[in-house]
Amino acid sequence: SGQSWDAGLLDATLPAEYSLSLAYPNPFNPTTTIDYNVEVAGNVSIVVYDLIGREIKTLVNEFKSPSNGVYSVMWDGSNNQGNIVASGMYIYRMISNDFTKVYRLTFMK
């Protein structure tokens, strides 16, 4: 039946690929979650910046291997010093090997 075909398709192990999700929820308060994955093992950096490019918060900076699921990281609106940032728009960038992706997110107090 069509249903068992769909289930088999969903259960199949697909090769991991580089991915970075839109943060959810967005806008957010108090926290937002970002999902990501890698195609090739290597260091992963996910950093939040303000709109003039100042580093606000390092969310991920570690070696990751491809996952059958996804990795998730949460941001609580704090900066690297532990203080809550101002309301407004921020960008986050993931870099891993030759993959780079950037999205915007909005923090609302």
C-alpha positions as CSV (number, residue, x, y, z in Angstrom):
1,S,0.0,0.0,0.0
2,G,1.0,3.6,-0.4
3,Q,1.2,4.1,3.4
4,S,3.9,1.4,3.9
5,W,5.9,2.9,1.0
6,D,5.8,6.3,2.7
7,A,6.8,4.9,6.0
8,G,9.7,3.0,4.4
9,L,10.9,6.2,2.7
10,L,10.8,8.1,6.0
11,D,12.7,5.4,7.8
12,A,15.4,5.1,5.2
13,T,18.8,6.4,6.3
14,L,19.7,9.3,4.1
15,P,23.2,10.5,3.7
16,A,23.9,13.5,5.9
17,E,24.3,16.8,4.3
18,Y,25.3,20.3,5.3
19,S,22.3,22.1,6.7
20,L,21.4,25.1,8.8
21,S,17.8,25.7,9.8
22,L,15.9,28.9,10.3
23,A,15.9,29.6,14.0
24,Y,12.6,28.7,15.7
25,P,10.7,30.5,17.1
26,N,11.7,33.7,15.4
27,P,11.2,36.4,16.6
28,F,12.1,34.8,20.0
29,N,12.0,35.4,23.7
30,P,13.4,33.8,25.8
31,T,15.1,31.2,23.7
32,T,15.4,30.1,20.1
33,T,16.6,26.8,18.6
34,I,18.8,26.3,15.5
35,D,19.2,22.8,13.9
36,Y,22.2,21.9,11.8
37,N,24.1,19.0,10.3
38,V,27.3,18.3,8.5
39,E,28.2,16.2,5.4
40,V,31.8,15.7,6.3
41,A,33.3,15.5,9.8
42,G,35.0,18.6,10.8
43,N,34.9,21.7,13.1
44,V,31.6,23.5,13.1
45,S,31.3,27.1,14.1
46,I,28.0,28.8,14.7
47,V,28.3,32.4,15.8
48,V,25.7,35.2,16.4
49,Y,26.7,38.7,15.2
50,D,25.0,42.1,15.4
51,L,24.2,43.8,12.1
52,I,27.5,45.7,12.0
53,G,29.4,42.4,12.3
54,R,30.5,42.4,16.0
55,E,30.6,38.9,17.5
56,I,27.8,38.5,20.1
57,K,27.8,34.8,21.0
58,T,29.6,31.7,20.0
59,L,27.0,28.9,20.0
60,V,29.0,26.1,18.6
61,N,32.7,25.6,18.1
62,E,33.5,21.9,18.1
63,F,34.2,18.9,16.0
64,K,31.1,17.2,14.6
65,S,30.5,14.1,12.5
66,P,27.6,13.6,10.1
67,S,24.4,12.7,12.0
68,N,21.4,10.6,10.9
69,G,19.3,13.2,12.7
70,V,20.2,16.8,13.3
71,Y,22.2,18.7,15.9
72,S,20.4,21.4,17.8
73,V,21.7,24.4,19.6
74,M,19.7,26.9,21.7
75,W,20.4,30.7,22.1
76,D,19.0,32.5,25.1
77,G,19.7,36.0,23.9
78,S,22.9,36.3,26.0
79,N,26.3,37.4,24.7
80,N,29.7,35.8,25.4
81,Q,29.9,37.8,28.7
82,G,26.6,36.3,29.9
83,N,24.5,39.5,29.5
84,I,21.2,39.7,27.7
85,V,21.5,41.6,24.4
86,A,19.3,44.4,23.3
87,S,16.1,43.7,21.3
88,G,16.6,43.7,17.6
89,M,17.9,41.8,14.6
90,Y,20.9,39.6,14.7
91,I,22.6,37.3,12.2
92,Y,24.0,33.8,12.8
93,R,26.6,32.1,10.6
94,M,27.6,28.5,10.3
95,I,30.9,27.5,8.9
96,S,32.1,24.0,8.5
97,N,34.8,23.0,6.0
98,D,33.7,24.8,2.8
99,F,30.1,25.2,3.9
100,T,28.9,28.7,5.0
101,K,25.4,29.9,5.6
102,V,23.9,32.9,7.2
103,Y,20.4,33.7,8.5
104,R,18.8,36.5,10.4
105,L,16.9,36.3,13.6
106,T,15.1,38.8,15.9
107,F,15.3,39.0,19.7
108,M,12.3,40.7,21.4
109,K,12.5,41.6,25.0
